[in-house]
């Protein structure tokens, strides 16, 4: 799976596991809801710094945002 698609899917999945709406995550990250939507829909990438903030907000490691379901056995 393309990195951008995988990143978007994982941001959305981890956000849902935390029971955050896009609005709540946007507020935590101090970005607009359109940024969250753009990342989740693979329309753009967050910056490296923002990736760290996303991972922290979702209680995961940055590398987990790029893991495919098939990688979870590692």
N, C-alpha and C positions, 0 to 999 in steps of 0.2 A: 504494500500500500504506500502511496506517495506520502512523504513526511508531513506535508501540509494537511492532507486529509486525515492522517492518523492523529496529528496534534489536535485538530479540531474535534475529532470524535472523542479523544481522551479528555480534553477540557470539559466537554459537555457531560461525559459519563461521570467524571470525578465531581463536577459541580452538582449533578443530580444526586450522587451518593451523599453529599454534604447537605442536601435539601436546600440548596441555594437557587434562587431565581437568577436570571441574567442581571437583573437590576441590583440584587444584593451583591453579587460578585463584582459588578462594575463599581459599586460604592466602596467595597473593600479595597479594590485596586486603584481607585481614583481615576477611572476611565469612563467613557460613555458606554451605554448599552450597545450602541452600534459597533464599538470595538469588540465586545464580547461576541456579538453575533457574527462579525466578520471573521474572527478567529475560528469560531465553531463551524462556520460554513466554508472554511478553507479559502477565504477570499484574501486573507493577509496573514502575515506572521507577527507575533508580538516581538518586541526587542528582547535581547538577551536578559537585560535587567528585569524586564516585565515578566519573562519566563520564570525567573527566580521568585518573583512576587506571586505569580499564579500558583506555582508549586507550593509555596508556603501557605497561601490562603486555602489550598485544597488538601493540605497535609500529606503531600506526596513529594518525592524527589523529582528533580527536573527530568532525569532520564526516563522516569515512568510515564511522562507525558508523550514520549516517543515510542513506547512499547506497543507492539501488536499483541493481540490476544494470544497468539502462538508463542510469544516470548515469555509468558508468565510462568513457565516451568523452570526458568533459570534459577 
